[in-house]
Amino acid sequence: MTTLKERLHADVVSHMKDGNKVALTTVRNVLGEIETREKSGKTPVVLDDAQVTALLQKEAAKRRDTARIYAEAGQDQRSAAEIAEAEVIEEYLPKALTPAEVEAIVDEVIAGLKADGVELGPRQLGAVMKPVTAKVAGRFDGKAVSELVRQRLGLG
């Protein structure tokens, strides 16, 4: 099983062979961001797949925001280039979950906690959020997940 970072490195070579300049440049830029993040700080670290995924999500969102700004300014070519880069990055992200899938995960966690005899109330928000967040991990908006959990616990 290869890591996400290894897959990015391997894809640099395949994009070179294919002559796909947009994908090649984008993947190289993302790898540069990863290396910068790993080397910044007092001691170097190695990002795991979850951290790389979070970085990729931020990079894709950044490009989508920039594309929107270019589009509003009438710079359609630049906007299209940013969207193309965002799409390349998004290919490396895990498949997004549907709201129904997230609801099922939340309900499953709540049912499991109730089965274990846990009284669910406002103080157990963290007890529900921790396993739900682990299962959802970057495949759905965290704020929306939190709101759903609050709703299910009768807090929202």
Number of C-alpha atoms within 10 A of each C-alpha: 5 7 11 17 18 10 12 18 14 11 16 19 12 14 16 13 10 11 11 12 11 15 22 21 15 20 21 16 13 19 18 12 16 18 15 12 16 14 13 10 9 6 7 12 12 12 16 11 13 12 13 22 22 15 17 22 19 13 20 22 16 14 20 20 16 16 24 19 15 18 15 11 10 11 13 15 12 16 21 16 15 23 20 18 21 23 16 17 23 17 10 17 17 13 11 13 14 11 14 9 13 20 17 12 17 24 17 13 20 22 13 13 16 12 10 9 9 13 11 16 12 11 10 13 15 12 14 21 19 11 15 23 17 9 14 18 16 19 18 18 13 15 9 12 19 19 13 19 24 17 11 16 17 11 12 10
